[in-house]
Amino acid sequence: MANPFSPARLQALAQTFGSPLWVYDAATIRARIAALKSFDTIRFAQKACSNTHILRLMREQGVQVDAVSRGEILRALAAGYRAGADGEIVFTADLLDRETLATVVEHRVPVNAGSIDMLGQLGAVSPGHPVWLRINPGFGHGHSNKTNTGGEHSKHGIWHSDLGAALDAIARHGLKLVGLHMHIGSGVDYGHLSQVCGAMVHLVRQAKAAGHDLHAISAGGGLSIPYREGDPSIDAAHYFGLWDMARQEAQSILGHALALEIEPGRYLVAESGVLLSEVRATKQAGANHFVLVDAGFNELMRPAMYGSFHAMSVIAADGRQLEPRASVVAGPLCESGDVFTQEDGGVVVPRELGEARVGDLLVIHDTGAYGASMSSNYNSRPLIAEVLVDGEAERLIRRRQTVEELLALEA
Ligand code: LLP
């Protein structure tokens, strides 16, 4: 759990911008980028936090970007990223819908293909288009089954034994191979990492044997962050060291230099962000003490979707000393699963927090990744505002949506 903000500052931000509110700290993001500087390319998986102001901040630090939809390509362009074969955007997916195909062709955005069908569809309309191959090595790992992206249950990537067929398709359709990519899931540990590195070297050897050349390999994302006190932190130097060894082996197979990319989402932004909410009611239900806040799972979906743990803290409105109290923290949605203190499977787990009263702030930590970007309008709740803090400066980087805007879509 990281907290780059003082309680007084968070109170002032809630006063100024209202509640609930996403707040991000620019310095934390810059520090995480700096830790990965040994990689030739840091490609931000913007699905974790796709606000264009955050994307701009990343780009100022030399970070490139991954896009997984037409919307994310247009976001990257809006944030100033250069498109093109030697540009700063790569599109990663397992299929190309027609509109997205037209967009990647128009801007010549390199495509990281997760299926062989994509290669044929792209080659038919865009000769010489740069492509990566995303390979499913046959194993994966994730903080939850829903974030494991390898193995035979996963829809992601080209199955490892189809590498030869994918390379044939590249040659047949006149595409240009840039590199090989693997992302086996979120929350990768070092054991799985050495397995992935080994698999990558094996794939490079196969590609070379089949008469193909490539210029880059991507380590994918998946770097974990310490959500719970005592969780280990990623040692970025060690992480780089393992991949650098794989890169060197691959270079000796190919006989020339290879660029090494990494593609994190969570690692760069999770600890930069908090979700501020206001306590609006408290009540007792049998043994359980409920603290009801004005943010719901339409804002932060991770606990309801994966049983994810997020540290929480209470800031007393009147500055009083907080007595500990086991609390179930829940939101305003008309749905029983709208509980922030739960484990996978929906088991409600009371958490020892400072005793909250109506009017206090409830802060949910480490929400900079997969927070705002996974929000929805469920229960007809407008998207909430986002604020970026940079030293003394505080900037509204997304205003609050209105119900009128939602209704306008249906007019
Ligand atoms: N690259 C690819 C191809 C990916 O599919 C992903 C995540 C990443 C990179 C970045 O993974 P990260 O470094 O953030 O772990 N909503 C879930 C995470 C889903 C991740 C999907 N793909 C969560 O809240 O934990």
Boltz pocket constraint, residues with backbone or C-beta under 6 A from the ligand:
constraints:
  - pocket:
      binder: B
      contacts: [[A, 45], [A, 48], [A, 92], [A, 146], [A, 147], [A, 149], [A, 183], [A, 185], [A, 186], [A, 187], [A, 220], [A, 221], [A, 222], [A, 223], [A, 263], [A, 264], [A, 265], [A, 266], [A, 267], [A, 302], [A, 369], [A, 370]]
      max_distance: 6.0
